[in-house]
């Protein structure tokens, strides 16, 4: 029994010793002066707010805080004169929050100093602006910043130069910072390095559209002023689509407006044809603003789809091509194509007109002597006739009508084919003239054999009239081929081009977003939104006052 008692006592003592040993703190980590530092941080976001007379919470953080002896926070005014000193002792839980309040605006210099037990000293300095937006009442030198454009109406063509300037009733503050507000930065973003009294953009690009303004800062008797100017809206204007017609061009700008150059003898440009049968200065087609799509390839006929889905048209109507149930010409835009009101796309060649509705129905009207309407006969029609369902694209070509259905299958009717739609080929992306595009593969159509032959495999876009063609390659370069007696290919000479020949825009390989060609003119839209044209200019379709044919592309807009 005695042996058992001493054994239990020995075990209890061992357990107690273990518990006491575990409860003892670890030996202290020695102080390392090389890692000692202090950091002073301002109140988050306070410099964007009125801060005079308000509690501002500054933050102090120290490393090796267990070895701190004291922290001193010194405040100086903008003349570097000591304003106050705050000594913090025995409160070293990190981070420290120090509430401060300033009775007047101005620049403050805060210096935080940490002293460690071994005498090591570390400091951090912060320059802080105390703002008062009511300071204008106290400052006799009121600063008013105004930004103004150096061009009228705020609209500027892409590629042009603009200058914005700043004026003030008093002297300029320092610093000045230019800002830009746009869709990507609705709250505004500072323009790096733009700190002068004027801002010049030497070559305006699409992305330069936005509201520009200035924030200027100045001080007077320790009062800080921050003035924001009015915003000036810069609208960069550029071309987004183009339709080549016979002796004319119609193009659309990024603001939804349509403009025309050249022949307008039937009021195609909202003009009085008796006074103005053609124009060589761009004229806005005001009635077509925000139209869904415009078609005006033929000389003497133009149609567009209005926002409500109805069709407006003017021009020659001898075959009933306007679909107004008569054959009387029009000299101003009016509703045509019967009662159709859900139209999605449209195409006219001056002899007949086709529309595709939102339900993918294809309707056609006008000349049908070659079977152009695909109705199985050759009688003209003065009102829209249902041609087929399931249509996705239509092109009223010169004698041949092309239709791509929802399955990307191509059909055709008309000259050399017959009065009924005939299956041509499948997997079609686009068609123009006698050229068919399947993805990036370009094929040539032979109407007599009704066959297609591969031409090249690097094509991104095609525009063609029966006599010539333009392509944009997958590399963004542009080439032309075919008739060129009037410089319509823009290759610099007046001879035809039997092979694909590169076209240069402003002396450089073309970087284009769209192309269009018809008869004796071709038009090009650059990636930057500029518009170029070449060929005949007898009616001012190139916008030049000389009315001289151009064998190279000249800038229209």
C-alpha positions as CSV (number, residue, x, y, z in Angstrom):
1,X,0.0,0.0,0.0
2,X,2.8,2.4,0.9
3,X,4.5,1.7,-2.4
4,X,1.3,2.5,-4.3
5,X,0.9,5.8,-2.4
6,X,4.4,7.0,-3.3
7,X,3.9,5.9,-6.9
8,X,0.7,8.0,-7.3
9,X,2.4,11.0,-5.6
10,X,5.3,10.8,-8.0
11,X,2.9,10.7,-11.1
12,X,0.9,13.7,-9.8
13,X,4.1,15.7,-9.3
14,X,5.2,14.9,-12.8
15,X,1.9,16.0,-14.3
16,X,1.9,19.2,-12.2
17,X,5.5,20.0,-13.4
18,X,4.4,19.6,-17.0
19,X,1.5,21.9,-16.6
20,X,3.6,24.6,-15.0
21,X,6.3,24.2,-17.7
22,X,3.7,24.6,-20.5
23,X,2.2,27.7,-18.9
24,X,5.5,29.6,-18.8
25,X,5.9,32.3,-21.6
26,X,8.4,31.8,-24.4
27,X,11.7,33.7,-24.0
28,X,11.4,37.2,-25.5
29,X,12.5,37.9,-29.2
30,X,15.4,40.3,-29.1
31,X,14.9,43.8,-30.5
32,X,16.1,44.2,-34.2
33,X,16.7,47.8,-35.1
34,X,17.0,47.0,-38.8
35,X,13.3,46.1,-39.0
36,X,12.1,49.1,-37.0
37,X,10.0,51.6,-38.9
38,X,7.0,53.9,-38.6
39,X,4.3,54.7,-41.2
40,X,1.9,57.6,-41.2
41,X,-1.3,57.4,-43.3
42,X,-4.0,60.0,-44.1
43,X,-7.7,59.6,-43.7
44,X,-9.1,57.5,-46.6
45,X,-10.7,59.7,-49.3
46,X,-10.7,62.9,-47.2
47,X,-8.8,65.0,-49.7
48,X,-11.8,64.9,-52.0
49,X,-14.1,66.4,-49.3
50,X,-14.5,69.6,-47.4
51,X,-12.2,68.9,-44.4
52,X,-12.1,72.2,-42.4
53,X,-13.4,71.8,-38.8
54,X,-14.1,68.1,-39.2
55,X,-12.6,65.1,-37.4
56,X,-9.9,63.5,-39.5
57,X,-8.5,60.1,-38.4
58,X,-4.9,59.6,-39.2
59,X,-3.2,56.2,-38.8
60,X,0.2,55.4,-37.3
61,X,1.8,51.9,-37.6
62,X,5.1,50.7,-36.2
63,X,7.0,47.6,-36.4
64,X,8.8,46.2,-33.3
65,X,6.0,47.9,-31.3
66,X,6.9,45.9,-28.1
67,X,10.1,47.9,-27.8
68,X,8.7,51.3,-28.3
69,X,9.4,54.0,-25.7
70,X,7.3,56.9,-27.3
71,X,5.7,58.3,-30.4
72,X,5.7,62.0,-31.2
73,X,3.4,63.6,-33.9
74,X,4.4,67.1,-35.0
75,X,2.2,69.3,-37.2
76,X,3.6,72.2,-39.2
77,X,1.8,74.7,-41.4
78,X,2.6,75.6,-45.0
79,X,5.3,77.9,-43.8
80,X,6.9,75.0,-42.0
81,X,6.2,76.7,-38.6
82,X,5.4,74.4,-35.8
83,X,1.6,74.3,-35.1
84,X,1.4,71.6,-32.4
85,X,3.0,68.5,-31.0
86,X,1.2,65.4,-29.8
87,X,3.1,62.9,-27.6
88,X,1.8,59.4,-27.4
89,X,3.1,57.2,-24.6
90,X,2.3,53.7,-23.4
91,X,-0.4,53.2,-26.1
92,X,1.3,51.0,-28.6
93,X,-1.4,48.7,-30.0
94,X,-0.9,48.9,-33.7
95,X,-2.2,50.6,-35.7
96,X,-2.8,53.8,-33.7
97,X,-5.7,56.0,-34.7
98,X,-5.1,59.7,-34.1
99,X,-8.0,62.1,-34.4
100,X,-7.1,65.6,-35.7
101,X,-9.1,68.7,-36.6
102,X,-8.0,71.8,-38.5
103,X,-9.7,75.2,-38.2
104,X,-8.6,76.6,-41.5
105,X,-7.6,75.3,-45.0
106,X,-4.1,75.0,-46.2
107,X,-1.1,72.7,-46.5
108,X,-0.1,70.7,-43.4
109,X,3.1,68.8,-42.9
110,X,2.8,66.0,-40.4
111,X,5.9,64.3,-38.9
112,X,5.6,61.1,-36.9
113,X,8.7,60.1,-34.8
114,X,9.1,56.7,-33.0
115,X,11.7,56.3,-30.3
116,X,12.7,52.7,-29.2
117,X,14.1,51.6,-25.9
118,X,17.6,51.4,-27.1
119,X,17.5,54.9,-28.5
120,X,16.7,54.0,-32.2
121,X,14.6,56.7,-33.9
122,X,12.4,56.3,-37.0
123,X,10.4,59.1,-38.8
124,X,7.7,59.4,-41.5
125,X,6.5,62.6,-43.1
126,X,3.1,63.3,-44.7
127,X,2.0,66.4,-46.7
128,X,-1.7,66.9,-46.3
129,X,-4.1,69.4,-48.0
130,X,-6.9,70.7,-45.8
131,X,-9.7,71.8,-48.1
132,X,-12.5,74.3,-47.7
133,X,-15.0,74.6,-50.6
134,X,-16.5,77.6,-48.8
135,X,-13.1,79.4,-49.1
136,X,-14.3,81.4,-52.1
137,X,-16.2,83.7,-49.7
138,X,-13.0,84.4,-47.8
139,X,-10.7,84.7,-50.8
140,X,-10.8,88.0,-52.6
141,X,-9.0,86.5,-55.6
142,X,-11.9,84.3,-56.9
143,X,-10.7,81.8,-59.5
144,X,-13.1,80.7,-62.2
145,X,-11.9,78.1,-64.7
146,X,-13.6,77.9,-68.1
147,X,-12.7,75.4,-70.8
148,X,-13.7,76.4,-74.3
149,X,-13.2,74.7,-77.7
150,X,-11.4,76.3,-80.6
151,X,-13.9,75.0,-83.1
152,X,-17.6,75.6,-83.6
153,X,-20.4,73.3,-82.2
154,X,-18.0,70.8,-80.5
155,X,-18.2,68.5,-83.5
156,X,-14.8,67.6,-85.2
157,X,-13.9,65.3,-88.0
158,X,-11.7,62.4,-87.2
159,X,-8.1,63.2,-88.0
160,X,-8.4,66.9,-87.4
161,X,-6.7,69.0,-84.7
162,X,-8.5,70.6,-81.8
163,X,-7.4,72.8,-78.9
164,X,-9.1,73.4,-75.6
165,X,-8.1,76.4,-73.5
166,X,-8.6,77.6,-69.9
167,X,-9.3,81.1,-68.7
168,X,-9.9,82.6,-65.3
169,X,-10.9,85.9,-63.6
170,X,-7.8,85.7,-61.4
171,X,-4.5,84.0,-61.7
172,X,-4.3,80.3,-62.4
173,X,-4.0,77.9,-59.5
174,X,-1.3,75.3,-59.4
175,X,-1.4,72.5,-60.3
176,X,-3.8,72.4,-63.2
177,X,-5.1,69.0,-64.3
178,X,-7.2,68.1,-67.4
179,X,-9.8,65.4,-67.1
180,X,-12.0,63.5,-69.5
181,X,-15.3,61.9,-68.9
182,X,-16.7,59.3,-71.3
183,X,-18.6,56.0,-71.3
184,X,-15.7,54.1,-70.0
185,X,-15.1,56.7,-67.2
186,X,-18.4,58.3,-66.3
187,X,-16.9,59.9,-63.2
188,X,-14.0,61.3,-65.1
189,X,-10.3,60.3,-65.3
190,X,-7.2,62.5,-65.2
191,X,-5.2,62.8,-68.5
192,X,-1.6,62.0,-67.5
193,X,0.8,64.8,-68.2
194,X,-1.9,67.3,-69.3
195,X,-1.3,70.1,-66.8
196,X,-1.0,73.2,-69.1
197,X,-3.4,76.1,-69.7
198,X,-4.4,74.5,-73.0
199,X,-4.9,71.0,-74.3
200,X,-4.2,70.1,-78.0
201,X,-5.1,66.8,-79.7
202,X,-3.2,66.9,-83.0
203,X,-5.1,64.1,-84.7
204,X,-8.5,63.4,-83.2
205,X,-9.5,59.7,-83.2
206,X,-12.8,57.9,-82.4
207,X,-11.8,57.3,-78.8
208,X,-11.3,61.0,-78.1
209,X,-15.0,61.7,-77.9
210,X,-16.1,62.8,-74.4
211,X,-16.4,65.7,-72.0
212,X,-13.3,67.6,-71.1
213,X,-12.8,69.7,-68.0
214,X,-10.1,71.2,-65.7
215,X,-9.5,71.1,-62.0
216,X,-7.2,73.9,-60.8
217,X,-5.9,74.4,-57.2
218,X,-4.7,77.7,-55.7
219,X,-4.0,79.1,-52.2
220,X,-4.5,82.5,-50.7
221,X,-3.5,83.4,-47.2
222,X,-3.5,79.7,-46.2
223,X,-6.9,79.1,-47.8
224,X,-7.0,76.4,-50.4
225,X,-9.3,76.6,-53.5
226,X,-10.1,73.8,-55.8
227,X,-12.1,74.9,-58.9
228,X,-13.7,72.6,-61.4
229,X,-14.4,74.1,-64.9
230,X,-17.5,73.5,-67.0
231,X,-17.4,70.4,-69.2
232,X,-16.9,70.8,-73.0
233,X,-18.3,68.0,-75.1
234,X,-16.1,66.9,-77.9
235,X,-18.0,64.9,-80.5
236,X,-15.7,63.1,-82.9
237,X,-17.5,62.6,-86.2
238,X,-16.7,59.6,-88.4
239,X,-18.3,57.4,-91.1
240,X,-19.7,54.0,-90.2
241,X,-21.2,52.8,-93.6
242,X,-21.3,53.8,-97.2
243,X,-23.5,53.1,-100.3
244,X,-22.0,53.6,-103.7
245,X,-24.5,54.7,-106.4
246,X,-24.3,55.7,-110.0
247,X,-22.8,59.2,-109.9
248,X,-23.4,59.5,-106.2
249,X,-22.5,58.3,-102.7
250,X,-24.6,58.1,-99.6
251,X,-22.8,57.6,-96.2
252,X,-23.8,57.3,-92.6
253,X,-22.0,59.0,-89.7
254,X,-21.7,57.7,-86.2
255,X,-24.4,60.1,-85.0
256,X,-27.1,58.3,-87.1
257,X,-27.3,61.0,-89.8
258,X,-27.1,60.2,-93.6
259,X,-25.3,62.4,-96.1
260,X,-25.0,62.5,-99.8
261,X,-22.7,63.7,-102.6
262,X,-23.3,63.8,-106.4
263,X,-26.6,63.2,-108.3
264,X,-29.8,64.0,-106.6
265,X,-32.2,64.9,-109.5
266,X,-35.1,63.2,-107.8
267,X,-34.8,64.7,-104.3
268,X,-32.7,61.9,-103.0
269,X,-30.9,64.3,-100.6
270,X,-34.0,66.1,-99.4
271,X,-33.3,68.7,-102.0
272,X,-35.3,70.7,-104.5
273,X,-34.2,68.9,-107.8
274,X,-35.3,71.9,-109.9
275,X,-32.7,74.1,-108.1
276,X,-30.1,71.5,-107.0
277,X,-29.9,68.4,-109.2
278,X,-26.5,67.5,-107.8
279,X,-24.2,68.6,-104.9
280,X,-20.5,68.6,-104.4
281,X,-20.7,69.6,-100.7
282,X,-22.0,66.9,-98.3
283,X,-25.7,67.4,-97.8
284,X,-27.6,65.9,-94.9
285,X,-30.6,63.7,-95.8
286,X,-32.5,65.0,-92.7
287,X,-35.6,62.8,-93.2
288,X,-33.5,59.7,-93.0
289,X,-31.8,60.4,-89.6
290,X,-31.6,57.2,-87.6
291,X,-32.9,55.1,-90.5
292,X,-32.3,51.5,-90.1
293,X,-30.7,50.9,-93.5
294,X,-30.4,52.9,-96.8
295,X,-30.2,51.7,-100.3
296,X,-29.4,54.0,-103.2
297,X,-27.2,52.2,-105.6
298,X,-29.1,53.1,-108.7
299,X,-29.1,56.6,-110.3
300,X,-32.6,58.1,-109.8
301,X,-34.0,55.8,-107.0
302,X,-33.3,55.8,-103.3
303,X,-35.1,54.0,-100.5
304,X,-34.6,53.5,-96.7
305,X,-36.3,51.8,-93.8
306,X,-37.5,54.2,-91.2
307,X,-37.4,53.5,-87.4
308,X,-41.1,52.3,-87.5
309,X,-40.2,49.6,-90.0
310,X,-41.9,51.2,-93.0
311,X,-40.2,52.1,-96.2
312,X,-39.6,55.6,-97.6
313,X,-38.6,56.2,-101.1
314,X,-38.2,58.7,-104.0
315,X,-37.1,58.7,-107.6
316,X,-37.8,56.9,-110.8
317,X,-40.8,54.6,-110.6
318,X,-41.5,53.7,-114.3
319,X,-41.6,49.9,-113.5
320,X,-43.4,50.3,-110.1
321,X,-40.1,49.8,-108.3
322,X,-41.2,51.9,-105.4
323,X,-44.1,49.5,-104.8
324,X,-46.7,52.4,-104.5
325,X,-49.2,50.8,-106.9
326,X,-48.5,53.2,-109.7
327,X,-45.6,54.0,-112.1
328,X,-45.3,57.8,-111.3
329,X,-41.9,59.2,-110.4
330,X,-41.4,60.8,-107.0
331,X,-39.4,63.9,-106.1
332,X,-39.5,63.7,-102.3
333,X,-39.5,60.9,-99.8
334,X,-42.8,59.3,-99.0
335,X,-44.0,56.0,-97.7
336,X,-43.7,53.2,-100.4
337,X,-43.7,49.4,-100.5
338,X,-47.4,49.3,-99.7
339,X,-48.4,48.6,-96.2
340,X,-45.3,46.7,-95.2
341,X,-44.3,47.9,-91.7
342,X,-42.0,45.3,-90.3
343,X,-39.1,45.7,-92.7
344,X,-35.6,44.7,-91.6
345,X,-33.4,45.0,-94.7
346,X,-33.8,46.5,-98.2
347,X,-32.0,46.5,-101.6
348,X,-32.8,48.4,-104.9
349,X,-31.0,48.5,-108.2
350,X,-33.3,51.2,-109.7
351,X,-35.5,48.8,-111.6
352,X,-36.8,46.7,-108.7
353,X,-36.8,46.8,-104.9
354,X,-36.7,44.0,-102.3
355,X,-37.3,44.0,-98.6
356,X,-36.9,41.3,-95.9
357,X,-39.3,41.6,-93.0
358,X,-38.6,40.7,-89.3
359,X,-40.3,37.4,-90.0
360,X,-37.8,36.7,-92.8
361,X,-40.3,37.0,-95.6
362,X,-38.8,38.4,-98.9
363,X,-41.0,40.8,-100.9
364,X,-40.2,42.3,-104.3
365,X,-41.7,44.8,-106.7
366,X,-40.8,46.5,-110.0
367,X,-39.3,45.3,-113.3
368,X,-39.6,41.6,-114.0
369,X,-38.8,41.3,-117.7
370,X,-35.8,39.1,-116.9
371,X,-37.5,37.2,-114.1
372,X,-35.8,39.4,-111.6
373,X,-38.6,39.1,-109.0
374,X,-38.4,35.3,-108.9
375,X,-42.2,34.9,-109.2
376,X,-42.1,32.3,-112.1
377,X,-43.2,34.8,-114.8
378,X,-41.9,38.0,-116.5
379,X,-44.6,40.6,-115.7
380,X,-43.8,43.8,-113.9
381,X,-45.4,44.4,-110.5
382,X,-46.3,47.7,-108.9
383,X,-47.0,46.4,-105.4
384,X,-44.8,44.2,-103.2
385,X,-45.1,40.5,-104.0
386,X,-44.2,37.7,-101.6
387,X,-41.2,35.9,-103.1
388,X,-40.1,33.4,-100.4
389,X,-39.9,32.8,-96.7
390,X,-36.8,32.1,-94.6
391,X,-34.7,34.8,-96.3
392,X,-31.7,36.4,-94.5
393,X,-30.0,38.6,-97.1
394,X,-31.0,40.0,-100.5
395,X,-29.1,41.8,-103.2
396,X,-30.8,43.5,-106.2
397,X,-28.0,43.0,-108.7
398,X,-27.8,44.1,-112.3
399,X,-30.2,41.7,-113.9
400,X,-29.7,39.0,-111.3
401,X,-31.3,38.9,-107.8
402,X,-29.4,37.1,-105.1
403,X,-31.0,35.6,-101.9
404,X,-29.3,34.0,-98.9
405,X,-31.6,32.0,-96.7
406,X,-31.4,31.3,-93.0
407,X,-29.4,28.1,-93.7
408,X,-26.8,30.2,-95.6
409,X,-27.8,28.7,-99.0
410,X,-27.6,31.0,-102.0
411,X,-30.4,31.3,-104.6
412,X,-30.6,33.4,-107.7
413,X,-33.0,34.4,-110.5
414,X,-33.0,36.8,-113.4
415,X,-30.8,37.3,-116.5
416,X,-29.5,34.0,-117.8
417,X,-31.0,32.0,-114.9
418,X,-34.8,32.4,-115.3
419,X,-37.9,33.7,-113.5
420,X,-37.8,31.3,-110.6
421,X,-35.2,31.1,-107.8
422,X,-32.6,28.6,-108.5
423,X,-30.2,26.9,-106.0
424,X,-26.6,28.0,-106.5
425,X,-24.4,26.9,-103.6
426,X,-24.3,26.6,-99.8
427,X,-22.4,28.0,-96.8
428,X,-22.5,31.5,-98.3
429,X,-21.4,34.5,-96.2
430,X,-22.0,37.3,-98.7
431,X,-22.5,37.9,-102.4
432,X,-21.8,40.9,-104.6
433,X,-21.8,41.2,-108.4
434,X,-20.6,37.8,-109.6
435,X,-18.5,37.1,-106.5
436,X,-19.6,34.8,-103.7
437,X,-17.9,34.7,-100.3
438,X,-17.8,31.6,-98.2
439,X,-16.1,32.4,-94.9
440,X,-12.7,33.7,-96.3
441,X,-12.9,31.9,-99.6
442,X,-13.9,33.9,-102.6
443,X,-15.6,32.3,-105.6
444,X,-16.6,33.5,-109.0
445,X,-20.0,32.7,-110.4
446,X,-20.5,31.7,-114.1
447,X,-24.2,32.4,-115.0
448,X,-24.1,30.4,-118.2
449,X,-22.8,27.3,-116.4
450,X,-24.3,28.1,-113.0
451,X,-21.1,27.1,-111.4
452,X,-18.7,28.7,-108.9
453,X,-14.9,28.6,-109.1
454,X,-12.5,29.4,-106.2
455,X,-10.6,32.6,-106.7
456,X,-8.6,33.1,-103.4
457,X,-8.8,32.2,-99.7
458,X,-7.9,35.3,-97.8
459,X,-10.9,37.6,-98.2
460,X,-12.8,39.3,-95.3
461,X,-15.1,41.5,-97.4
462,X,-16.2,41.9,-101.0
463,X,-17.9,44.7,-103.0
464,X,-18.5,44.3,-106.7
465,X,-20.2,45.6,-109.8
466,X,-20.3,43.4,-112.8
467,X,-17.3,45.1,-114.3
468,X,-15.0,45.4,-111.3
469,X,-14.5,44.2,-107.7
470,X,-12.9,45.3,-104.4
471,X,-11.8,43.1,-101.6
472,X,-10.5,43.5,-98.1
473,X,-8.1,40.7,-97.1
474,X,-7.9,39.0,-93.7
475,X,-4.8,41.2,-93.2
476,X,-6.8,44.3,-93.7
477,X,-5.3,45.2,-97.1
478,X,-7.5,46.2,-100.0
479,X,-7.2,45.1,-103.6
480,X,-9.1,45.8,-106.8
481,X,-9.7,44.0,-110.1
482,X,-11.5,44.6,-113.4
483,X,-12.5,47.7,-115.3
484,X,-10.7,50.9,-114.5
485,X,-11.1,53.2,-117.5
486,X,-12.3,56.0,-115.2
487,X,-10.0,55.3,-112.2
488,X,-12.8,53.5,-110.4
489,X,-10.3,51.1,-108.8
490,X,-8.1,53.8,-107.4
491,X,-4.8,52.1,-108.4
492,X,-3.2,55.2,-109.9
493,X,-3.7,54.5,-113.6
494,X,-6.6,54.5,-116.1
495,X,-6.0,51.0,-117.5
496,X,-8.0,47.9,-116.5
497,X,-6.6,45.5,-113.9
498,X,-6.9,41.8,-115.0
499,X,-5.3,40.7,-111.7
500,X,-5.8,41.7,-108.1
501,X,-3.9,45.0,-107.6
502,X,-3.3,46.6,-104.2
503,X,-4.9,49.9,-103.5
504,X,-3.2,52.5,-101.3
505,X,-5.0,55.0,-99.1
506,X,-3.1,58.3,-98.7
507,X,0.0,56.5,-100.0
508,X,-0.2,53.7,-97.4
509,X,-1.5,50.2,-97.6
510,X,-5.2,50.4,-96.8
511,X,-6.4,49.6,-93.3
512,X,-10.2,49.6,-94.0
513,X,-13.4,48.7,-92.4
514,X,-15.8,48.9,-95.4
515,X,-15.7,49.2,-99.2
516,X,-18.3,50.0,-101.9
517,X,-18.2,50.2,-105.7
518,X,-20.7,50.9,-108.4
519,X,-20.1,51.8,-112.1
520,X,-17.4,54.4,-112.2
521,X,-16.7,55.0,-108.5
522,X,-15.4,53.2,-105.5
523,X,-15.5,54.3,-101.9
524,X,-13.5,53.2,-98.8
525,X,-14.0,53.6,-95.0
526,X,-10.7,53.6,-93.0
527,X,-10.4,51.9,-89.7
528,X,-10.3,55.4,-88.2
529,X,-13.7,56.3,-89.8
530,X,-12.4,58.5,-92.6
531,X,-14.1,58.2,-96.0
532,X,-12.2,58.1,-99.3
533,X,-13.4,57.9,-102.9
534,X,-12.0,57.6,-106.5
535,X,-13.3,57.6,-110.1
536,X,-15.4,60.1,-112.0
537,X,-16.4,63.3,-110.4
538,X,-18.7,64.8,-113.1
539,X,-21.5,65.5,-110.6
540,X,-19.4,66.2,-107.5
541,X,-19.7,62.7,-106.0
542,X,-16.1,63.0,-104.8
543,X,-16.8,66.3,-103.1
544,X,-14.2,68.2,-105.0
545,X,-14.9,71.6,-106.5
546,X,-12.9,70.8,-109.7
547,X,-15.1,68.0,-110.8
548,X,-12.0,66.1,-112.1
549,X,-11.7,62.4,-112.2
550,X,-9.4,61.0,-109.6
551,X,-7.3,57.8,-110.2
552,X,-6.3,57.5,-106.6
553,X,-8.6,57.7,-103.5
554,X,-9.1,61.2,-102.2
555,X,-10.5,62.0,-98.8
556,X,-14.2,62.9,-98.7
557,X,-14.7,63.0,-94.9
